[in-house]
Amino acid sequence: MEPPLRIAYVISYFHPLESGAERQALVQGAELARRGHQVWVLTRHVGHLPEHEVVQGVRVERCLRVHDQSRLFVPSFIGQVASRLRKLRREIDLVQTHQALWEAAGTGLARPFLGRIPSIVQPASSGRFGEAEELSRQKGRIFLRRLILANTHFVAISADIEAQWRRLGVPASRMTRIASGVDTSRFRPGPVDPEIEAALPPRPRFIFTGRFHPQKNLAMLIEAWSQLVRVVPAYLVLLGWGPDRPALEVLIEERGLSHWVRILDVVPDPAPYLRAADGFVLPSIAEGMSNSLLEAMASGLPCLVSAIGGNEDLVVEGRTGRLLPPHEPAAWARAVQEIVKNPAEARAAGEAARTRVCEEFAVERVMDRYEALFRRLIAQAGRTA
């Protein structure tokens, strides 16, 4: 039996301050802890949260005290990461970032202290909002790129991310494709909670879960809904949080959609809300590999998503859902109409989506791949774990 590993995750924020990268770090870290490995999370100090705590078996250290002032943020953040890893280096076997800009620059800066400890960079997204393009907009990008590329290995969760980082100079020998994972026992089809059913608009109902942010392209979706409800009755539930909420509320009112579109606050567990939906919509203009999409597919929902990034790695056009142009509301309105008018085909697509996720993206399968990569890199570095 192989000995347990000691792994340090580096990420700007962590649970309960969640977006996609943070949610995936918790899912993966919790599965590693369940297998008996030791997992630390090194993240930013947040005044109202404990500096030290254990979350689902993961040891969280909110120890990175950085300056939020723009000129001081970058040197303080990457310096804090390197300093903390230097102190921790005798207690860990491997470091992994769950984002690829400041976190990866920090682990790259720490390379002289880490010695034979491998450092893995996992970019979170691609496209306009991804780390590769964000790097291209930074002052000092040549120096930052050099620091990031000093890391041992890179993991791409989508083909688009892999292509972007290969263009930035990561050789094929230092790149591995491993998708994100989802807890298929938590996100699953099943009976609908009567209280949730009563709180939601009538069927057919479609759901979006995630951030209200320009990246998610929700204004386009609302425009599509204004066209849709002229033809068929269908309701939209937007479940989440984020800076775009006030503008979305105004847009819903202006389009006369208050009856058809409902915004709900973020909830502790979206799983029962997904079980209460008839379809899932994700109109993003940029994604890495969407946790929300994985969760919806695991819940057995037909998924209508934009044809970008990691969405194209997950959804099989016409079989598990639809891949749609992100800037054409009429195409989205037609696709939702088809789901409403063909419930048997919609159910078949949802079942196929669930099967695909269980076979390829269940967190247990994903972490088997990660664990094999961890042990290979440790062995190549001449270390024993």
Secondary structure, 3 states (H helix, E strand, C coil): CCCCCEEEEECCCCCCCCCHHHHHHHHHHHHHHHCCCEEEEEEECCCCCCCEEEECCEEEEEEECCCCCHHHHHHHHHHHHHHHHHHHHHHCCEEEECCCCHHHHHHHHCHHHHCCCCEEECCCCCHHHCHHHHHHCCCCHHHHHHHHHCCCEEEECCHHHHHHHHHCCCCHHHEEECCCCECCCCCCCCCCCHHHHHHCCCCCEEEEEEECCHHHCHHHHHHHHHHHCCCCCCEEEEEEECCCHHHHHHHHHHCCCCCCEEEEECCCCCHHHHHCCCEEEECCCCCCCCHHHHHHHHCCCCEEEECCCCHHHHCCECCCEEEECCCCHHHHHHHHHHHHHCHHHHHHHHHHHHHHHHHHCEHHHHHHHHHHHHHHHHHHCCCCC
